[in-house]
């Protein structure tokens, strides 16, 4: 009373560094609908779509089983211990539910003995020699490129030395003065050596201009040197006159200060006994006069 399986064993072909899929066909040969469920001993390694469902009478359902990619292939003589379990049960009139999940929950609680089971073994098969994908270049197999003869249309014809160029030809002497071709422009733009040489040339020009200005400022003849010397003498004489005029203006002021100090000393002589002596006062006045004369 269970479903029919095709195939009865699941064989997955190497290599396993990529995902490998296999199709399992479930067929319902009965006159009543059948509910099924697919389980595995390695749920993290396989993906089953769909893992449960309903099959109408005389119909079949395809279940895709996907083997996840492995980090490395198992040993060639390694045996796979993974298994699948297909459970099925007839859906009678008293077992009609809104979805398959509710149906299975009800059957596992009330009529677990009515569940039919079939086990499926998993096999690791070697890769087919002719199934490996050959290397391709631009969508064309490398083996086909080597084995098939090249057609005349696929071969690029070579220009013969005797062929003459057609159309106008530009010559070097016809190019305008100062013009540059594309290669020269790229070398000047992107070549670090040319950039450094341009900077060095600019520095040399600046130094040359500074040296020229200094050489122009230095007199080169006896007449120019004599003219500069006369101008310096005139400047010295003008500064000397200005200094003498300033000293003459300050001398009357110094004289007035000395007279004021002398009057103050005379008044001090008439002061009561017990003050400063006349000799000391006269000496102080003289010192003050000399200081004022030389300093002011």
C-alpha positions in Angstrom: 0.0 0.0 0.0 3.0 2.3 -0.3 4.3 4.4 -3.2 6.6 3.2 -5.9 10.1 4.7 -6.0 12.3 5.3 -9.0 15.2 4.8 -8.6 15.4 2.5 -5.6 19.0 3.8 -4.8 20.3 7.3 -5.0 23.7 7.6 -6.7 25.7 10.9 -6.7 28.6 11.2 -9.1 31.8 12.9 -8.2 33.2 15.6 -7.9 31.6 16.8 -4.7 33.2 20.2 -4.4 30.1 21.5 -6.2 26.4 20.8 -5.6 25.1 17.5 -7.1 21.4 16.9 -7.6 19.4 13.7 -8.1 15.7 13.2 -8.9 13.5 10.8 -7.0 10.2 9.9 -8.6 7.3 8.8 -6.3 4.3 7.2 -8.0 0.8 6.5 -6.5 -0.6 3.2 -7.9 -3.7 3.2 -5.7 -7.2 4.5 -6.2 -7.0 6.8 -3.1 -4.7 9.8 -2.6 -1.5 9.2 -0.8 0.4 11.5 1.6 4.2 11.2 1.6 7.1 12.5 3.7 10.9 12.2 2.9 13.4 12.0 5.7 17.2 11.6 5.7 19.9 10.6 8.2 22.0 13.6 7.2 19.7 16.6 7.1 22.6 19.1 7.1 24.1 17.5 4.0 21.1 17.2 1.8 18.3 19.5 0.7 14.9 17.8 -0.3 12.3 19.7 -2.3 9.5 19.0 -1.6 10.0 16.9 1.6 6.3 16.2 2.0 3.1 16.4 -0.1 0.1 14.6 -1.6 -0.1 12.4 -4.6 -3.4 11.9 -6.4 -4.4 8.4 -7.6 -2.4 7.2 -10.6 -0.1 10.3 -10.5 3.5 10.7 -9.6 5.7 13.5 -8.0 9.3 14.4 -8.6 11.4 15.1 -5.5 14.7 16.9 -6.1 17.5 15.8 -3.7 20.5 18.2 -3.6 23.8 17.1 -2.1 25.6 20.2 -0.7 29.1 21.0 -1.8 31.9 19.5 0.2 35.3 20.9 1.0 37.0 17.9 -0.5 36.0 14.6 -2.1 35.9 11.5 0.1 38.4 8.8 -0.6 37.7 6.8 -3.7 37.0 3.6 -1.7 34.9 5.4 0.9 31.4 4.1 1.4 28.5 6.4 2.0 26.3 5.6 5.0 23.6 8.2 4.4 20.1 6.9 3.9 16.7 8.3 3.0 13.3 7.2 4.4 10.1 7.6 2.4 6.9 7.4 4.5 3.5 7.2 2.9 -0.1 6.7 4.1 -3.5 6.5 2.3 -5.7 9.5 2.6 -9.2 8.2 3.2 -12.4 10.2 3.6 -12.0 10.3 7.4 -8.4 11.7 7.1 -9.1 14.8 5.0 -7.4 17.8 6.4 -6.6 21.3 5.2 -2.9 20.7 4.8 -0.4 17.8 4.8 1.2 18.9 8.1 -2.0 18.5 10.0 -2.6 15.1 8.4 0.7 13.7 9.4 0.3 15.1 13.0 -3.1 13.3 13.2 -1.9 10.0 11.8 1.2 9.9 14.1 -1.1 10.3 17.1 -4.0 8.0 16.1 -2.9 5.6 13.4 0.9 5.4 13.4 0.8 1.7 12.4 -0.8 2.6 9.0 2.4 4.4 7.9 4.3 2.6 5.2 8.1 3.1 5.0 10.7 2.5 2.4 14.5 3.0 2.8 16.8 4.3 0.1 20.5 3.8 0.2 22.9 6.6 -1.1 25.9 5.7 -3.3 29.0 7.8 -4.2 29.8 7.1 -7.8 33.0 7.9 -9.7 32.9 10.7 -12.2 32.3 9.9 -15.9 35.4 10.2 -18.1 33.4 11.9 -20.8 31.3 14.1 -18.4 34.1 16.4 -17.4 33.8 19.8 -18.9 36.8 20.6 -21.2 38.5 23.9 -20.9 36.9 26.6 -23.1 38.3 29.7 -24.6 35.7 32.3 -25.6 33.0 29.6 -25.6 35.0 27.2 -27.8 36.5 24.0 -26.4 40.3 23.9 -26.4 40.3 20.3 -27.7 38.1 21.4 -30.7 40.5 24.2 -31.4 43.4 21.9 -31.5 41.8 19.0 -33.4 39.7 20.9 -36.0 41.7 22.5 -38.9 41.5 26.2 -39.1 39.4 27.6 -41.9 40.7 30.2 -44.3 38.2 32.7 -43.0 39.4 32.3 -39.4 43.0 33.0 -40.2 44.1 36.7 -40.3 45.8 37.3 -43.7 49.3 38.7 -43.6 50.2 41.7 -45.7 52.7 41.1 -48.3 55.8 43.3 -48.5 55.1 44.1 -52.1 51.7 45.7 -51.3 51.6 49.4 -51.6 49.8 51.7 -49.2 46.8 53.5 -50.6 45.5 57.0 -49.9 47.4 60.1 -48.9 50.6 59.7 -46.9 51.8 62.3 -44.4 55.6 63.0 -44.2 57.6 64.4 -41.4 58.6 67.6 -43.3 54.9 68.4 -43.9 54.1 68.6 -40.2 53.7 72.3 -38.9 56.5 73.6 -36.7 56.1 73.1 -33.0 53.5 70.3 -33.5 53.9 67.0 -31.6 52.5 63.6 -32.3 50.6 61.5 -29.7 53.6 59.6 -28.5 55.6 62.7 -27.7 52.7 64.3 -25.8 52.3 61.1 -23.7 56.0 60.9 -22.9 56.0 64.6 -21.8 52.9 64.2 -19.8 53.5 60.9 -18.0 57.3 60.5 -18.0 58.6 61.5 -14.5 62.1 62.1 -15.9 60.9 64.7 -18.3 58.9 66.4 -15.5 62.0 66.5 -13.3 64.1 67.9 -16.1 61.5 70.7 -16.7 61.6 71.6 -13.1 65.4 71.7 -13.1 65.4 74.0 -16.1 63.0 76.4 -14.4 65.3 76.6 -11.3 68.3 77.2 -13.5 66.5 80.1 -15.3 65.6 81.7 -11.9 69.2 81.5 -10.7 70.5 83.0 -13.9 68.0 85.9 -13.6 69.1 86.6 -10.0 72.8 86.5 -11.0 72.1 89.0 -13.8 70.3 91.4 -11.5 73.3 91.3 -9.0 75.8 91.8 -11.7 73.8 94.8 -13.0 73.9 96.4 -9.5 77.7 96.2 -9.2 79.6 99.0 -11.0 81.6 97.8 -13.9 83.6 101.0 -14.7 85.7 103.6 -12.8 83.3 106.4 -13.7 80.3 104.6 -12.1 82.4 103.8 -9.0 83.4 107.5 -8.7 79.8 108.7 -9.0 78.7 106.4 -6.3 81.5 107.5 -4.0 80.6 111.3 -4.6 77.0 110.5 -3.8 78.0 108.8 -0.5 80.2 111.8 0.4 77.3 114.2 -0.1 75.0 112.0 2.0 77.6 112.0 4.8 78.0 115.9 4.6 74.2 116.3 4.8 73.9 114.1 7.8 76.8 116.0 9.6 75.1 119.3 9.1 71.8 118.0 10.5 73.7 116.7 13.6 75.4 120.1 14.1 72.1 122.0 13.9 70.6 119.7 16.5 73.5 120.2 18.9 73.3 124.1 18.5 69.6 123.9 19.3 70.2 121.9 22.5 73.1 124.2 23.8 70.9 127.2 24.8 68.6 124.9 26.7 71.6 123.4 28.5 72.8 126.9 29.5 69.4 127.8 30.9 69.4 124.7 32.9 72.8 125.5 34.3 71.7 129.1 35.3 68.7 127.7 37.1 70.9 125.2 39.0 73.2 128.1 40.0 70.4 130.2 41.4 69.2 127.2 43.3 72.6 126.8 44.8 72.7 130.5 45.8 69.4 130.2 47.6 70.7 127.1 49.4 73.7 129.2 50.8 71.3 131.5 52.6 69.6 128.6 54.3 69.8 128.2 58.1 72.8 126.5 59.7 72.7 122.8 59.8 72.2 122.5 56.0 74.7 121.5 53.2 78.0 123.5 53.0 78.6 125.9 50.2 81.6 124.0 48.8 79.5 120.8 48.3 76.7 122.8 46.7 79.1 124.5 44.3 80.6 121.2 43.4 77.2 119.6 42.7 76.3 122.5 40.5 79.5 122.2 38.5 78.9 118.5 38.0 75.3 119.1 37.0 76.5 121.8 34.5 79.0 119.5 32.9 76.6 116.6 32.6 74.0 118.8 31.0 76.5 120.3 28.6 77.8 117.0 27.3 74.6 115.1 27.3 72.1 117.7 26.1 
